[in-house]
Amino acid sequence: MYPPEMVAPMRQELTAHGVSSLESAADVDGLLQPAQGSQLVVVNSVCGCAAANARPGVRLAMQHSKLPSTVATVFAGVDREATDRARSYFKGYMPSSPSMALLKDGECVFMLQRHEIEGRAPEDIAARLTAAFDEHC
């Protein structure tokens, strides 16, 4: 587990742009259990090789004209309970961090996993996200 003060700037990199931080299983269930609308859940990470471009990619995608109803984040290695609960909604996908899951009416309809993020530019990540937004939101 990472100290919260160490990851605060990485968390704020998303929350400063309208992404809600989910820090408990109850927070995750409160967002995802109603199973209505579309939600993007970002599994944030300290991994420099992938997360360093994942967060800017999410920020760029948040400027798109079509967005999910809600965008939230859990932080792997910090918010363990919240991260585990969020991953329980990503049926059919192995745990991955960073990762991004788009849910629609309770079903995971799009997933961007670490191996699809690593080595990609923020613009490429944003393009994948916005294409999913256009299709599912």
C-alpha positions, 0 to 999 in steps of 0.5 A, a space after each residue: 500500500 502506498 502512503 496517501 500523501 505520496 499519491 495525492 498529486 496523482 489522484 488530484 491530476 484527475 479529481 481537479 478535472 471533474 473525476 470523482 474519487 471513490 475510496 471505499 466499497 460503499 462509494 463504488 456500489 453507490 455509483 455502480 449499483 443503480 446500474 443506470 446510465 454510463 460510468 467511466 471508472 479509472 483504476 489509477 496507479 503509480 506505475 510511471 510507465 503506463 499511468 503517466 500517460 493514462 491520466 493525461 489521456 483521461 483529462 483529454 477525453 473529458 473535453 469531448 462533447 459526449 461523456 459518460 454520466 459519471 466519471 470516477 476513479 479508484 486508486 490501486 495500491 491505496 484504496 484497496 477495498 474500493 479497487 477490489 469492488 470496482 474490479 468486481 463489476 468488470 466481468 471477464 477482465 483480469 485486474 489491471 492497473 492502470 485501466 479504464 472501464 466504461 459501464 452502461 446500465 451495469 454492464 462493462 461495455 469497454 475496457 482499456 487495460 494496462 497493456 493497451 495503455 503502456 507506451 501509448 501517447 495521451 492523445 491515443 488513449 483519449 481517442 480510444 476513450 472518446 470512440 467508446 463514449 460516442 458508441 456507448 454514451 
